[in-house]
Amino acid sequence: MPSGLASEPLFLLDESLSPNVAKALKLVEYSIVTVAEAFGGRRGVLDPEIIEWCGDHDAIWIYADERARKQHKKSMLAARIRSLWV
């Protein structure tokens, strides 16, 4: 989020989207990390781990995987995870 605003949310960009999205948002001062950055370079991180990480870091999960949107809807609601499906 552009600097100067009260509370800056943290975003986690899923592997279903290009890491260039994170690069572009960082250029305009959004607080965003990719799954690879958040998980020490690991690839193929499972959605339940991502959901847990978002809960632990109060992060908003940005993803484009419709399967994940449908499959994990209940667990995201139960964990109070915010997400942005694009």
C-alpha positions as CSV (number, residue, x, y, z in Angstrom):
1,M,0.0,0.0,0.0
2,P,1.4,3.4,-0.8
3,S,3.3,4.9,2.2
4,G,1.5,7.4,4.4
5,L,-1.6,5.3,4.9
6,A,-2.5,4.0,8.3
7,S,-2.2,0.3,8.2
8,E,-0.3,-1.5,5.5
9,P,-1.6,-5.0,4.7
10,L,0.8,-7.8,3.8
11,F,0.0,-9.7,0.6
12,L,1.2,-13.2,-0.3
13,L,1.4,-13.8,-4.0
14,D,0.6,-17.4,-5.0
15,E,2.7,-19.3,-7.6
16,S,-0.4,-19.4,-9.8
17,L,0.5,-15.8,-10.7
18,S,3.6,-14.3,-12.2
19,P,6.2,-13.0,-9.7
20,N,6.3,-9.9,-11.9
21,V,3.0,-9.0,-10.2
22,A,4.8,-8.8,-6.9
23,K,7.7,-6.8,-8.5
24,A,5.2,-4.3,-9.9
25,L,3.4,-3.9,-6.6
26,K,6.7,-3.4,-4.7
27,L,7.5,-0.6,-7.1
28,V,4.5,1.3,-5.7
29,E,5.4,0.4,-2.1
30,Y,2.9,-2.4,-1.4
31,S,4.0,-4.9,1.2
32,I,4.0,-8.1,-0.8
33,V,6.0,-11.4,-0.9
34,T,5.8,-14.4,-3.2
35,V,5.3,-17.9,-1.9
36,A,8.9,-18.7,-2.8
37,E,10.1,-15.7,-0.7
38,A,7.9,-16.6,2.2
39,F,8.9,-20.3,2.2
40,G,12.7,-19.9,1.8
41,G,12.7,-20.6,-2.0
42,R,10.5,-23.7,-1.8
43,R,8.3,-24.3,-4.8
44,G,5.1,-26.3,-4.8
45,V,4.0,-25.2,-1.4
46,L,0.6,-26.8,-0.6
47,D,-2.4,-24.5,-0.1
48,P,-3.0,-25.6,3.5
49,E,0.5,-24.4,4.4
50,I,-0.2,-21.1,2.6
51,I,-3.4,-20.6,4.5
52,E,-1.6,-21.3,7.8
53,W,1.2,-18.8,6.8
54,C,-1.4,-16.2,5.9
55,G,-3.1,-16.7,9.3
56,D,0.2,-16.5,11.2
57,H,1.2,-13.3,9.3
58,D,-2.3,-11.7,8.9
59,A,-1.6,-11.7,5.2
60,I,-3.9,-11.5,2.2
61,W,-3.5,-14.4,-0.2
62,I,-3.5,-13.4,-3.9
63,Y,-4.1,-16.3,-6.2
64,A,-5.6,-17.3,-9.6
65,D,-6.3,-20.9,-9.0
66,E,-10.1,-21.5,-9.1
67,R,-9.7,-25.0,-7.7
68,A,-8.1,-23.6,-4.5
69,R,-10.9,-21.0,-4.3
70,K,-13.5,-23.7,-4.2
71,Q,-11.6,-26.4,-2.4
72,H,-10.4,-24.3,0.5
73,K,-13.2,-21.8,0.9
74,K,-14.4,-23.3,4.2
75,S,-10.9,-23.6,5.7
76,M,-10.1,-20.0,4.7
77,L,-13.3,-18.8,6.4
78,A,-12.6,-20.8,9.5
79,A,-9.1,-19.5,9.7
80,R,-10.3,-15.9,8.9
81,I,-8.0,-15.7,6.0
82,R,-8.5,-12.8,3.6
83,S,-7.9,-13.6,0.0
84,L,-8.0,-12.0,-3.5
85,W,-8.9,-14.3,-6.3
86,V,-7.9,-12.9,-9.7
